Amino acid sequence: MKVVRTGMPVIQLLEELRKDLQSPELQYMQRIPAPRPGERYRDIVAELFTKYGIAAVYIWLRVGSREKRYAVVARYDWAAGGFAEGWIVEGDEVRVYEPIGVSLSQFGSTLEEFGDLFWRAENLLASRKVEEAEKEKD
């Protein structure tokens, strides 16, 4: 496996994730930790962050013919402040993004934004499954 330091801040990783979640070619999505029925992903991540001062999320996407695995870790220490780091695994390459400082308000707003994006992506994937099932029925 080849490791590439991108030299870009983790904000660029989030931008790529944002585009992938909104892509019409999105075919599959899995998140760890995975929400149970009735749970919101953002609530799970926020609970980890507030209880332990750290939250790690792993997202596996299939967009078109590409599979990508995203990893983002956010930490907060009352004395030192917060930071986020991350990487993307695609094929045999790991792209590492540079850590950035984050405030609690930035963490919260980013979590809400991506919670909405995940919700929309889940609905898109579910509606596609329903359409495929209806086609098979006919």
Order of alpha helices (4+ residues) and beta strands (2+ residues): beta-alpha-beta-alpha-beta-beta-beta-beta-alpha
